[in-house]
């Protein structure tokens, strides 16, 4: 019965259920303040909770609210905000919104080292020619959005399909650079049709495997194969494919300069550790701390720049919708932190398609 009630009534009824809990933590003078902030947050993101779920979500929201307030009081290089993930525990957030299996992919990367020079996986000359200036002359800043090579921010929803969005974004970028035309490619096709190449739909996947699939089968427009947020039967029609890459490259791991050089030529898919609250609630600024190198989420680097304080950072397109971060983007510090792995492990597993 309660699930059909208007959200305002549910809020009022739910308030009674957690009054004692709130008083025990903050004192009765804070109940109205937290209640109105929670109500505003629910309205902002157009959420609806049944009476059974209401108190649980409030508990999660309040814990996240306190964490964010404490972090923002430290005057860090970045700010956090109460985004649409604020009603989730960190564990729930990670289970529903990531999708990159680092251990399995590490095994594959090690196994594939013997084949780096074959036609499918091009050698990127790991570490060569540094002394002769291989990386000299790189642009001070790059932003492929301004070059018409980045589509609008998308939303993977509660599905671990980040790998498909990172891969499609890199393919979109390559196509736009080569053809001077920006098209939206289908993540759902990758979800439904590339399992035999090693991907797992909403349970994760790897961009290199997606590129192997599109090399063989091509990719269609998103409008012709729309995203469903779950795996469905493959209905790909090869005649509708609008683009095929001919190869792919793995960026040398733990090599910031190699990654920078790759991004200077096109958008690059990477993996990061996103199962931490600084990434989960990122709002603005440059993340310079608070994440490790346990890769669990795939994203797309679309450029790099330097902020007013002289901090170099990556411009990272996420797939959590435009209400996340800076209109769907997060800025992560560039460098050789963590023994070369970079902040959040961003230097470890870069890759991109080629023609």
C-alpha positions in Angstrom: 0.0 0.0 0.0 2.7 2.5 1.0 4.7 2.0 -2.3 2.0 3.9 -4.2 1.9 6.9 -1.8 3.2 10.3 -3.0 6.9 10.8 -2.0 6.0 13.7 0.4 3.7 11.4 2.4 6.2 8.6 2.4 8.9 11.1 3.7 6.6 12.3 6.6 5.7 8.7 7.6 9.4 7.6 7.2 10.5 10.5 9.4 8.6 9.0 12.4 10.5 5.7 11.9 13.9 7.2 12.2 13.4 10.0 14.7 14.8 8.0 17.6 17.8 7.0 15.5 18.5 10.6 14.5 18.2 11.9 18.0 20.6 9.3 19.3 23.3 10.6 16.8 22.8 14.3 16.4 20.2 15.5 19.0 16.7 16.6 18.2 17.7 20.0 17.0 19.2 18.5 13.8 16.2 16.4 12.7 14.5 19.1 10.7 17.8 20.2 9.0 18.6 16.6 7.9 15.0 15.9 6.9 14.7 18.9 4.6 18.1 18.2 3.1 17.2 14.6 2.4 13.9 15.7 0.9 15.6 18.2 -1.4 18.0 15.6 -2.5 15.2 13.1 -3.3 13.4 15.8 -5.3 16.6 16.9 -7.1 17.2 13.4 -8.5 13.6 12.4 -8.9 13.8 9.4 -6.6 11.1 7.4 -5.0 11.4 5.1 -2.0 8.8 2.9 -0.4 8.2 3.1 3.3 10.2 -0.1 3.9 13.3 1.4 2.1 13.0 4.9 3.3 14.8 4.6 6.7 17.6 2.5 5.1 18.2 5.1 2.4 18.2 7.9 5.0 20.7 6.0 7.1 23.0 5.7 4.0 22.4 9.2 2.9 23.2 10.7 6.3 26.5 8.7 6.6 27.5 9.9 3.2 26.5 13.5 4.0 28.7 13.5 7.1 31.6 12.0 5.2 31.3 14.6 2.4 31.0 17.4 4.9 34.2 16.3 6.7 36.1 15.8 3.5 35.2 19.2 2.1 36.2 20.9 5.4 39.8 19.8 4.7 40.3 22.2 1.8 41.5 19.4 -0.5 42.2 19.9 -4.3 38.7 18.6 -5.1 35.2 18.9 -3.7 32.6 16.2 -3.1 28.9 16.5 -3.5 25.6 14.6 -2.7 25.0 13.1 -6.1 22.6 10.4 -7.2 24.7 7.8 -5.4 24.3 9.3 -2.0 21.6 6.8 -0.9 23.9 3.9 -1.4 26.5 2.2 0.8 30.0 2.0 -0.8 29.5 -1.8 -1.3 26.1 -1.3 -3.0 27.6 1.4 -5.2 30.5 -0.8 -6.3 28.3 -3.8 -7.0 25.9 -1.8 -9.3 28.0 0.8 -11.1 31.5 -0.6 -11.9 32.4 -3.5 -14.2 36.1 -4.1 -14.8 37.7 -7.4 -13.6 41.3 -6.4 -13.0 42.6 -9.8 -11.9 41.2 -11.6 -14.9 42.4 -8.9 -17.3 45.9 -8.9 -15.7 46.2 -12.6 -16.5 45.1 -11.9 -20.1 47.6 -9.0 -20.4 50.5 -11.2 -19.1 49.5 -14.0 -21.5 49.3 -11.7 -24.4 52.7 -10.1 -23.9 54.1 -12.9 -26.2 51.8 -11.7 -29.0 52.3 -7.9 -28.8 53.6 -7.7 -32.4 50.9 -9.6 -34.1 48.3 -8.0 -36.4 45.7 -7.7 -33.7 47.7 -6.1 -30.9 50.3 -3.6 -32.1 53.6 -3.0 -30.2 53.7 0.5 -28.9 57.5 0.5 -28.4 57.5 0.2 -24.6 60.1 2.6 -23.3 62.0 3.1 -26.5 63.4 6.3 -27.9 62.9 8.3 -24.8 66.4 9.6 -24.9 66.0 10.7 -28.5 62.9 12.7 -27.7 60.1 10.4 -28.7 57.7 12.3 -26.4 59.1 15.8 -27.0 56.7 18.3 -28.5 53.5 16.9 -27.0 50.8 19.6 -26.7 50.6 21.3 -23.3 46.9 20.5 -23.3 44.4 18.4 -25.3 40.6 18.3 -25.3 39.0 16.2 -27.9 35.6 17.6 -26.9 36.6 20.8 -28.6 37.6 18.9 -31.7 34.2 17.3 -32.1 35.5 13.8 -31.3 33.5 13.1 -28.1 29.8 12.3 -27.9 27.5 13.4 -25.0 27.9 11.7 -21.6 25.9 8.5 -21.3 24.6 6.5 -18.4 25.3 2.8 -17.9 22.7 2.6 -15.1 22.8 -0.3 -12.6 24.8 -2.5 -14.9 28.6 -3.2 -14.9 28.9 -2.2 -18.6 31.4 0.5 -18.2 33.8 -1.4 -20.4 31.3 -1.1 -23.3 31.0 2.6 -22.9 34.7 3.2 -22.6 35.2 1.1 -25.8 32.4 2.7 -27.8 33.7 6.1 -26.7 37.2 5.3 -28.1 35.7 4.0 -31.3 33.5 7.1 -31.6 36.6 9.3 -31.2 38.7 7.5 -33.7 35.8 7.6 -36.3 35.3 11.3 -35.7 39.0 12.1 -36.1 39.3 10.1 -39.3 36.0 11.1 -40.9 35.3 14.6 -39.4 31.9 13.4 -38.3 30.7 12.4 -34.8 28.4 9.4 -34.4 27.0 7.6 -31.4 27.9 3.9 -31.4 26.0 1.1 -29.8 27.1 -0.1 -26.3 24.2 -2.6 -26.4 25.6 -4.4 -29.4 28.9 -4.9 -27.5 26.9 -6.1 -24.5 24.8 -8.6 -26.4 27.2 -9.9 -29.1 30.8 -10.0 -27.8 30.7 -12.7 -25.1 32.7 -15.1 -27.3 35.5 -12.6 -27.2 35.7 -12.6 -23.4 33.2 -10.0 -22.2 30.5 -10.6 -19.6 27.8 -8.0 -20.2 26.7 -6.4 -16.9 29.2 -8.5 -15.1 32.2 -6.7 -16.6 34.4 -6.8 -19.6 37.5 -5.5 -21.2 38.0 -2.9 -23.9 40.6 -4.8 -25.9 38.1 -7.7 -26.3 35.5 -5.2 -27.5 37.9 -3.9 -30.1 38.7 -7.4 -31.2 34.9 -7.9 -31.7 34.4 -4.7 -33.6 37.5 -5.5 -35.8 35.7 -8.6 -36.9 32.1 -7.5 -36.9 32.0 -3.7 -36.9 29.7 -1.5 -34.8 26.3 0.0 -35.5 24.7 3.3 -34.5 23.2 3.5 -31.1 19.9 4.6 -32.6 19.8 1.3 -34.4 20.7 -0.8 -31.4 19.6 1.0 -28.3 20.9 0.5 -24.8 18.8 -1.6 -22.4 21.0 -1.9 -19.4 20.9 -5.6 -19.5 22.1 -8.4 -21.8 19.7 -9.4 -24.5 19.8 -11.7 -27.5 22.3 -10.5 -30.1 20.4 -9.0 -33.0 23.4 -7.4 -34.9 23.0 -7.1 -38.6 26.4 -6.8 -40.2 24.9 -4.8 -43.1 24.1 -2.0 -40.6 27.7 -1.7 -39.3 29.0 1.8 -39.9 32.5 1.4 -38.7 35.2 -1.2 -38.3 38.6 -0.7 -36.7 41.5 -2.6 -38.2 43.6 -3.0 -35.1 44.1 -2.0 -31.5 47.0 -0.9 -29.2 47.7 -1.5 -25.5 49.5 1.5 -24.0 52.6 0.5 -22.1 51.5 0.0 -18.5 52.7 2.3 -15.7 54.0 4.8 -18.3 52.4 8.2 -17.9 54.3 9.7 -20.9 53.2 6.9 -23.1 49.6 7.4 -22.1 49.9 11.2 -22.6 51.2 10.6 -26.1 48.4 8.3 -26.9 45.8 10.8 -25.6 47.4 13.5 -27.8 46.4 11.4 -30.8 42.9 10.2 -29.8 40.7 9.4 -26.9 42.0 6.4 -24.9 40.0 3.9 -22.8 41.5 3.2 -19.4 40.7 1.5 -16.1 40.7 3.1 -12.7 39.9 2.3 -9.1 36.4 3.8 -8.6 35.3 1.9 -5.6 36.1 4.7 -3.2 34.1 7.5 -1.9 36.2 10.3 -3.4 35.4 9.0 -6.9 31.8 8.1 -6.0 31.0 11.6 -4.8 33.4 13.7 -6.9 32.0 17.1 -7.8 34.8 19.4 -8.9 38.5 20.1 -8.8 41.3 17.6 -9.4 41.4 14.3 -7.5 45.0 14.1 -6.1 44.5 11.5 -3.3 42.2 9.0 -1.7 42.2 6.2 -4.3 44.5 3.2 -4.8 45.2 1.0 -7.8 42.7 -1.9 -7.6 41.2 -1.4 -11.1 37.4 -1.9 -11.1 35.9 0.6 -13.5 36.5 1.6 -17.2 36.4 5.2 -18.4 37.6 7.3 -21.3 40.4 9.9 -21.2 39.5 12.6 -23.7 42.3 15.0 -22.9 44.6 16.6 -20.4 45.3 20.1 -19.0 46.8 22.0 -16.1 44.8 23.9 -13.5 45.4 27.3 -12.0 47.7 25.9 -9.3 49.9 24.1 -11.9 48.5 20.6 -11.4 48.4 18.5 -14.5 45.3 16.4 -14.8 43.5 14.0 -17.1 40.0 14.9 -18.5 38.0 11.7 -17.9 34.6 11.0 -19.4 32.6 8.7 -17.1 29.4 6.7 -17.9 27.4 7.7 -14.8 25.2 10.3 -16.5 25.6 14.1 -16.8 24.7 14.7 -13.2 27.9 13.1 -12.0 30.9 15.3 -11.3 31.5 18.1 -13.8 28.7 17.4 -16.2 29.7 13.7 -16.3 33.4 14.2 -16.2 36.1 13.8 -13.5 39.5 15.3 -13.4 42.3 13.0 -12.1 45.8 14.1 -11.3 48.4 13.1 -14.0 51.7 11.7 -13.0 53.7 8.6 -11.9 52.2 8.2 -8.5 52.0 4.6 -7.0 55.3 3.5 -8.6 54.1 4.5 -12.1 50.6 3.2 -11.9 49.3 6.7 -11.5 46.5 8.0 -9.3 43.6 5.5 -9.1 45.8 3.2 -11.3 45.0 5.3 -14.4 48.3 4.5 -16.1 48.0 0.7 -15.8 45.6 -0.4 -18.6 45.2 2.1 -21.4 44.1 1.0 -24.9 42.6 2.3 -28.1 41.4 1.1 -31.5 43.3 1.9 -34.7 42.8 2.1 -38.4 
